[in-house]
Amino acid sequence: MLFGIEWDTSSTLAFAMSIIPILLVGGITTIKATVIGFLLAMVLGLVLAGLKGMPVKIISWPASFVLEFLRGTPLLIQLFFVFYVLPQVTGWLIPAFVAGAIALALQYSAYCAEVYRAGIEAVPYGQREASRALNLPPLHTFTYIIIPQAIPRVIPALGNYVVSIIKDTPVLSAITVLEMLSAASIIGDRTFNYMVPLTIVGAMYLILTVFAATLVRIIDAALPKQGIPLK
Amino acid sequence: MDWLNYLELLLPGIWVTVQLTIYSTILGAIFSFAFGLGKLSNNWLIKLPSATFVEIFRGTSLLVQMFWLFYALPIIGHAIGIDARIPPIIAGILALSANIGAYGAEVVRGAVLAVSKDQYEAALAMNFTPRQTLWRIALPQALPEMMPPFGNLAIQNLKDTSLVSLITIADMAFLAQRLRNLTADSITIYTIVLFLYFFMSLFLAYLMGLLAKRIGTWRSTGRS
């Protein structure tokens, strides 16, 4: 029994049908971690990209080091760091799920920052020159000319990272977050049948990522390619 | 000097991580070419399995694949009467390289498709066989284009090796976890491990950069 749902081991099919609801309950945690982790990553990535873009070296250098560091270290170790080290240093009690979301956000903020930078750089240089010729102040050039054109370039790349964050959520099982994979392992531990739950979990991830990828494609197709005004 | 002691105790794990990275990157590269070119084939018997492989390993989570190979495969083997129990290290390498190979297959496919159409027409006009077109025209031009994404994948792979600690392989992450259980000194241990991974990925990026440069020069001399 897990999440108050009993399983039925009389036959493989009955077993599979009886554990699907349990895995779906775990799937809710997976989706929650994905959404929270990604929203945090988008914001943190924006901050880091902004700091890295600063013309002052004292700010931009540490920011680019942090970005490199976050990208060069594994999610699992960042996860352990947040879960075991942060409470020791700060004295806060961090629940496993929160630690997981923070670690996902840290890892993906580095990727998001890179996406923002690439999106802004992909706006043709002529646009900047034209705004300068029209005597637009730099701030307005950025908010009215560059950003609106960068958004449609950024969104498909961010969407790909949503898909890959979904696939990284099982790592959270290492710090006792009860999501889809850990639910499947617990069922396996108790019934001595790993094959059925693990195969179903694999299929569920496939469905989830295909669904997310299709959603990203639809959003991307619906975006106006000339840009989105910030109003 | 606590951290020097820790480093000494982590040393065997570093070696395991390095080995895992090397083996799975090489096997992953082989998978990339096999399935990437397989997906481009006109023969359905080759195209369909390649596309399925790529979709399955790109669409599911690496950790799930590892658990599946390690826990579920022996049960299937038992059901059909063969001993499919594979040692954890093999399960780890297989899952890592299949995963990275599926991503690499898309890179290979994209780079081969990106070779300009005129090149294929010219090859056809010169009566090259399809095999010759692939080996002498398409791949030499596509290879330099593949190198930057391959470099990123290799680093991704290095980071992913940390997951093998969850299927009982004594790599860096595993030894760190064990040391933490013994000493309760999480701060020092995890800081060391983070920096070890960071330096390893910097070094790998440097190596892949060298390789990319080498392949780039080989192409330009080939063209002149």
Interface residues (C-beta under 8 A of the other chain):
Chain A: E68 F69 R71 G72 T73 P74 L75 L76 I77 Q78 F80 F81 Y84 V85 Q88 V89 I166 K167 D168 T169 P170 V171 S173 A174 L181 A184 S185 G188 N193 Y194 M195 L198 T199 V201 G202 Y205 L206 T209 V210
Chain B: E55 I56 R58 G59 T60 S61 L62 L63 V64 Q65 F67 W68 Y71 A72 I75 I76 I155 L158 K159 D160 T161 S162 L163 S165 L166 A173 A176 Q177 R180 S186 I187 Y190 T191 V193 L194 Y197 F198 S201 L202 A205
